[in-house]
Each structure stands twice: as structure tokens, then as C-alpha cells.
Amino acid sequence: PGAQVEQFSDVAPDPPLSLVARGVARLQALRPDTVLALGGGSAIDCAKGILSLGQSKARLVAVPTTSGTGSEVTSFAVLTHNGVKYPLVEESLRPAMAVLEPSLLTKLPAGLIADAGMDVLAHCLEAVAAKKATLFSVALAFFAFQTALNELPRSFAGSLDAREKVHCAATMAGIAFDHAGLGACHALSHALGGTFHLAHGRLNGILLPHVVLFNASCAAERYERLAAACHLSGTRGLL
């Protein structure tokens, strides 16, 4: 009762710094104690950028409506300036709370399910191979990868139960890579995405086979364990 609320709904994919600047102006005029970021990765990253550049101490609550970026639990944000994507990484960017609500996933188009799903798988594979991987991050990445791999076809076909499971897997993958780090796949995807404006998850899907092959010289055993956990045939002899 009596709470003052203002809506900022101008978010666009790959949020540019000019948009963030407009958000900062609104933020400083309102001076809220809580910012609720409702939407996909772009909406959550935009909110993170607004709070960071606005030097606000407001609490960030993230409610993702897509299942891919994991931004609701990470210290990462990606903003765009002059066609170039710039990743921001700092502890203060991690939301104070994430709310996973499956009813928000019912209207997602199949193409977005597929693109975001490839982002989940990429996060898992990069977290598994990362130099800072730990037993905890690898366990999360393994389970998230298995869940996404098994449930994505049903999610794509419209199963809400499967979408809820993939939604949870996306968040688990976010926790995994936030602790372990990412790698060449995301570095290349950010560079290419800023230039060609293709969906981030789709670019990851295109790049992943090449990055996995490149990483195999030092991460083959980890990939082999993950493949075995997912009952996939290995190709170690070909690497």
C-alpha cells in the first residue's frame, strides 16, 4: 500500500548504451528501493546496466520469461555500443533474487525455445571445460545439460512441464558458468552477434562443434564423462 511504481518498457534486444542511459535518468528521478526485471536476458541485462551505471543500491529482482541466458543468477551483463557487444562482469550485477515462474513460458515461440535452449547447452559445455571449474559447478553443469538435452524436444513441442524443467536447467547452468567462467564459444558469439545481429543462442549452436573440438585437447576427459552421463557415444578416438 502506498508504494510508488514506474514502468520502463523500452527494452530492445542487445540493449544499447543509449537505452541504458535513458533508464538511468528514470532511475535517478524515481530512486527506487527495488527494481523488478521481467523479461528475457536483454531485459535483465538492461536492468543490470541501469543499476550499475546509475550507481544505485536498489535491490534487483529478476523474473526471466525465457530459458537460456541465466542472467537472473549471474554477475554478467552484455550491453551494445556502436554494434559491438561489451560484457560487464562484477559481483554487484548478480540479482538479489530470481523468481522462476513456468506460467510465463506458455506463449514462447518455438524458435525462441530452440535458440535459448542452445544457449543453455553452451553454458554447460563451457562451464565444464572452464579452468575455474569446481566439483560444484561441474555437478550443476552436468545436471543442467542432461535436463536440457532430454527436455528440449518436448519443450519445443509445447509441453509446459518440459519448459519448466528447461527453465530450471537454464538457471542451474547460469550458476555453473557464473562460478566457472565461459570460453571461446561465447567470446566469438558476442563478437559475431554484434556484427550480424543473429540470435545469441543460435550462434552458440553453430560455433559449439568447432569450439568443443578445439577444447578437446585439454578437456576431452570432461567431455567424455558428460557424454557417458547422457548416454551419448563418445568420439575420443577421433580427437
C-alpha positions, 0 to 999 in steps of 0.5 A, spaced: 500 500 500 502 506 498 508 504 494 510 508 488 511 504 481 514 506 474 514 502 468 520 502 463 518 498 457 523 500 452 527 494 452 530 492 445 534 486 444 542 487 445 540 493 449 544 499 447 548 504 451 543 509 449 537 505 452 541 504 458 542 511 459 535 513 458 533 508 464 538 511 468 535 518 468 528 514 470 532 511 475 535 517 478 528 521 478 524 515 481 530 512 486 527 506 487 528 501 493 527 495 488 527 494 481 523 488 478 526 485 471 521 481 467 523 479 461 528 475 457 536 476 458 536 483 454 531 485 459 535 483 465 541 485 462 538 492 461 536 492 468 543 490 470 546 496 466 541 501 469 543 499 476 550 499 475 551 505 471 546 509 475 550 507 481 544 505 485 543 500 491 536 498 489 535 491 490 534 487 483 529 482 482 529 478 476 523 474 473 526 471 466 520 469 461 525 465 457 530 459 458 537 460 456 541 466 458 541 465 466 542 472 467 537 472 473 543 468 477 549 471 474 554 477 475 554 478 467 551 483 463 552 484 455 550 491 453 551 494 445 555 500 443 556 502 436 554 494 434 559 491 438 557 487 444 561 489 451 560 484 457 560 487 464 562 482 469 562 484 477 559 481 483 554 487 484 550 485 477 548 478 480 540 479 482 538 479 489 533 474 487 530 470 481 523 468 481 522 462 476 515 462 474 513 456 468 506 460 467 510 465 463 513 460 458 506 458 455 506 463 449 514 462 447 515 461 440 518 455 438 524 458 435 525 462 441 525 455 445 530 452 440 535 458 440 535 459 448 535 452 449 542 452 445 544 457 449 543 453 455 547 447 452 553 452 451 553 454 458 554 447 460 559 445 455 563 451 457 562 451 464 565 444 464 571 445 460 572 452 464 579 452 468 575 455 474 571 449 474 569 446 481 566 439 483 560 444 484 559 447 478 561 441 474 555 437 478 550 443 476 553 443 469 552 436 468 545 436 471 543 442 467 545 439 460 542 432 461 535 436 463 536 440 457 538 435 452 532 430 454 527 436 455 528 440 449 524 436 444 518 436 448 519 443 450 519 445 443 513 441 442 509 445 447 509 441 453 509 446 459 512 441 464 518 440 459 519 448 459 519 448 466 524 443 467 528 447 461 527 453 465 530 450 471 536 447 467 537 454 464 538 457 471 542 451 474 547 452 468 547 460 469 550 458 476 555 453 473 558 458 468 557 464 473 562 460 478 566 457 472 567 462 467 565 461 459 570 460 453 571 461 446 564 459 444 561 465 447 567 470 446 566 469 438 558 469 439 558 476 442 563 478 437 559 475 431 552 477 434 554 484 434 556 484 427 550 480 424 545 481 429 543 473 429 540 470 435 545 469 441 543 462 442 543 460 435 550 462 434 552 458 440 549 452 436 553 453 430 560 455 433 559 449 439 562 443 434 568 447 432 569 450 439 568 443 443 573 440 438 578 445 439 577 444 447 578 437 446 585 437 447 585 439 454 578 437 456 576 431 452 576 427 459 570 432 461 567 431 455 567 424 455 564 423 462 558 428 460 557 424 454 557 417 458 552 421 463 547 422 457 548 416 454 551 419 448 557 415 444 563 418 445 568 420 439 575 420 443 578 416 438 577 421 433 580 427 437 
